[in-house]
């Protein structure tokens, strides 16, 4: 790794094999950093984690740094908040995968050099457009119809974004209390996401068809069952079906 020349330390790295190109680029960055380290004979050296306030390395702090680098502060905050949501664990896992952009949709598989036959690359809902995460969850005519039906619970007609963070932050109207805002943004949004992805998987892997009216009924039932996890949500399913918006807002 290196040797002392007088009182000075000289780095001398030797490798067991030739580096891959991606390894070479990373090594050049490491090499540029260690050249600035001044080692002195007789001085005790130690590791220091420069990112943390206490200078001590932890897996949590490294995970946080990597998330910030890859997703930015806003996206990182959304991803880490997923595990604190009052929703079923199965829903939290799916939402986490969505924020991490790790769903096995055709566009993500293509980035991993997995090319599907043309017929398998078509959206399982509309059978018209090439499948992508954004299309399946937001812009497909089936998904878009379902989102707008759910926003009709608040008697609102709106245009929804195809961008994940903007779609997540969209509320039916602005003057909502914190509790009601949380219901819309967290429980309703996450439940619909979980339902859409589950239905997409059933259509793709179990050859099921997508009936949009039945999909809406499933959405009503799913959102209601998730809302019931709140202690203050006391509405029956019949009350929910009759006036969903009032049940969320009260």
N, C-alpha and C positions, 0 to 999 in steps of 0.2 A: 504493500500500500504506500510505503514511503520510507524515508530514512533521514537521519540527522546529518547535516553537513555543518560541522562546527556547532554553533548555537541555533542554527536555522533548520527548519523542517522542510524537506523537499518531497512533494507528492510524486509517487511513481506507481501508478495503477497498471496492473497486468490482468488481462482477461483470458478466460479459458476458451472462448470462441469469439468469432467476429460478431459485431453487433448488427442487428437489423436497423433499417433506416430510421424507424420510429424511436428505437432505443438510442441511436446516435444523437438525435436532436435533443432528447431528454438529458443525455450525458453531458452535452455541451453546456446546457443550462446549469447542471450541477457543478461542472468544472469551473464555470465562471464565478460561481458563488464561493467555492472553497478556496479559490486563489486569494480571496480577500481575508481569509482567516489567518491570523498571525499567531503561530504556536511558538512558545518559548520553552527552552529546556529548563526544568526545575519548577515550572509553574504547573499547578494542578489544573487540568482542563475538565470540562463537564458538558453535558448536553443541556441546551436551553431551548424551550419551545417559545419562539418569539411571538406567536399569535395570541396565546393566552395571557391574561393579566398576571397570573401567578407564575408564568414561565414554566409550567409543568404540562407535559403532554398527556392528553387523554383522548380516547377514541371519540368521545362526544365532541370535543373541540375540533378534531380533524374532520369529522363528518360535517360539522357546521361550516368549516372553511371550504370544503369541496362543494357543498351545496351553494354557497354564496358565489363561488367562482363559476359554477355551471349555470345557475338559474337566476342569479341576482337576488337582492334583498327581498323584493316583493314576492317573487315566486317561492323563495325559500321559506318565507313566513307562512304562506299557504300550505306548503307541503308539510311542515312540522306541525301545523295546527290540526291536520287531519286526525291524528291519533288522540286528540283531546275532544273530538266531537262526540256528542251524545247520540250516536247512531250505532246500528249493529256492526260488529267487527267485519262481517263480510262486505258491508258497504264501505267501511273505512279502507279496506284493502283495495277495492276497486277504484275509489277516488284517488288514493295514493298512486296507483298505477297510471291513472289518467294524468295527474299532475307531473309524474315522472316521464310521461310520454313513452311508456313501456308496454302498451297494449300490442297484441300481435295482429295489428291491422296491416293491410297490404303495403301501405307506404312505409311503415316501420320495418316490415320484413324485407322490403326492397333495399333499405339502407344497410341491412345485414347480408346483402347479396343472396337473399332467398327470393327467387322469382317464381311466382305462381302462374299456372295456366290462365289464359285470358278470362275464361268463364268463372274461375274461382276468385278473380280479382274484382268482380263486380259487387257493388253494395248489395247485401242480403235483404235490405228493406225495399228499395225501389227498383232493383235490377236494371238500373240505367247508367249510373255513374261509377267510376272507379272508386273503390273503397279507400278511405283515409280516416284517421281518427276524427278530424274536424267534420268530415262529411257524415259519418255514422252518428255522431253525437249532436251535431248542430244544424248542418245545412241540408241534409237529406230531406226530401219533402215529407217523409213520415215523421222524422224527428222534429222538424220545424213545426209541423202540425200539432204534435203532442205538446211541445213547449208552449205554443200559443193557446192551446186549450187549457193548460194549467194556469197560464197568466190570466185567462178569462175568469178564474176564480176571484180575482180582484177587480173584475170588470175593466180590464186594461187591454188595449190593443197596441202592440209595440213591435219594433224591429229589433231583433236580437243579434248580437255580435257572433261572428264565427271564431273569435279569439277566446281562448280558454279563460284567462284572467278577467277579461271584460264581461264574458258571459256569466261567470261566477259572481261578479260584483253587481250584476243588473238586478234591481229591485222593481217591483211593479209600480211603486210610487215612492216619493222621497220622504214624506212626513211619517215615517214608521218609528215606533218605539224600538228600543234595542232588542227586546224579547221577540217582537213580531218580525223584525228584520232578521234575527237569527233563525227563526222558523223558515222564512222564505229562502234565505241565502244558504243555510246549512242543511236543514232536514229535507225540505222540498227539493232543492237542487240535487243533493246527493242521492236521494231516493230515485229521482227520474234518471240520473246517470246510471245508477246500478241496474235499473229496470231495462234501459235501452241496451246496455252492453249484454245483459243476460239474454234478452230477446234476440239480439244479433247472433250470439253464440248458438242459441237453439235453432235459429234459421240456418246457420252455416254447418253445424255439426250434427243436428238431429233432423234436418230436412223439414222443419216446421215452417208454416206460412205465417205471415204477419197480417193479422186482421186489425186495422187501426182502431175500430170501435172496441174490440176486446182489449187492445193495448191500453186504451184510455181507462177502461174499467180496472185493469191491473194497476195502472198508475194511481188511481184514486185509492184502491185498497192498500197499495204499498206505502204511499205517503201517510195515510191515516194510521197504519200500524206502526210506522216509525215515530209519528207525532205522539202516539200514546205512551212512548217511553218517557215523555215529560210528565212530571207529577201534576202540573196545572192543566193538562189537557184532558178534559173529562167528557168529551163529546162522543156520542154513540156513532156507529157507522152510518145509520140512517140520517142523523143530523148532519153528518159530514157530507154525505152525498147531496142532500138538499141544498146546503149553503156552505161550501168548502171555504170560501173567502172569509165569511164571518167567523168560522171556527178557528181559522189561523189568526185572525186579527184580534179576537177577544181573549 
